[in-house]
Amino acid sequence: MIGTNLVIENIKKRQSVRLFEQKPIPKNIINTIIEAGNLAPSTGDMKEVEEGGKKKIINYQPWRFVVVEDPEFKQKLFQTIEPLRSNFYQGLKKTVPEMYEQAMKLSEMSEEPKDLVFYSAPVIIYVIGPASNSIGCAMVCENIMLAAVSFGLGSCYVGFGALIKSNTDIVQALELTDKERIYGPIVLGYPKVNPNKKQVRILEELRSKKKEPTIKWI
Ligand SMILES: Cc1cc2nc3c(=O)[nH]c(=O)nc-3n(C[C@H](O)[C@H](O)[C@H](O)COP(=O)(O)O)c2cc1C
């Protein structure tokens, strides 16, 4: 059918997933998803390399990946970030009540023990790159999320997950330098197969309609 194909279908299928099965993701799938991220467009590096007797400018690809599966490390991440997330939403209670209410609905939907930062996802992928390379790194993240869809996985870009600077153990474990920034992180997992009635209702309530694109043709 003209107007659609597998890539377009994947793009349309992608939506933030915040309810996951507690089922591990095979390592080869995680690696393939990361390889897809790594193939994102990249500026060229100034370094030249010899290839077949010719000098070539290499792809910069300044990003790297940290995959978090360890439950203890996830707990450490959650305990560091949750107070910041919670404070942020408390602050919105008066200024942007709609956003506060949304956060409350997410909380109502999530299962115990509630994790409103990473949604108890089995895998968290930290995309780490130079602060100066936000465009390239954002493209990496989108590749990851679209590749995830192609394996039947759900994902969510969880900006709160980057708020780890106050915990030096975490900074060290991620080997985060002053020049680097966290993009994402992105949580990954198999979407919950049978959400209960309340969860289905809240998912429907939270689903926001996408705007039509604004286009000017010249
Ligand atoms: C920069 C950025 C940060 C985000 N941070 C969070 C987050 O911390 N927690 C969360 O649940 N969703 C987060 N999201 C996901 C958005 O809420 C989501 O993409 C948006 O509501 C549109 O829904 P969709 O992804 O289903 O199309 C973030 C998205 C972006 C682009």
The ligand as an ORCA input file, in Angstrom:
! r2SCAN-3c Opt
* xyz 0 1
  C      13.022     15.290     26.708
  C      11.948     14.344     27.164
  C      11.879     13.981     28.499
  C      10.905     13.088     28.941
  N      10.902     12.710     30.254
  C       9.962     11.836     30.676
  C       9.983     11.384     32.028
  O      10.855     11.721     32.834
  N       9.010     10.516     32.414
  C       8.046     10.065     31.537
  O       7.200      9.292     31.947
  N       8.019     10.461     30.245
  C       8.954     11.324     29.794
  N       8.959     11.707     28.478
  C       7.990     11.099     27.547
  C       6.877     12.077     27.168
  O       6.038     12.278     28.272
  C       6.109     11.482     25.964
  O       6.968     11.276     24.905
  C       4.972     12.397     25.532
  O       3.959     12.435     26.505
  C       4.342     11.950     24.201
  O       3.811     10.652     24.318
  P       4.307      9.459     23.397
  O       5.778      9.218     23.658
  O       3.471      8.277     23.803
  O       4.100      9.832     21.960
  C       9.958     12.570     28.021
  C      10.046     12.927     26.667
  C      11.030     13.775     26.239
  C      11.141     14.105     24.771
*
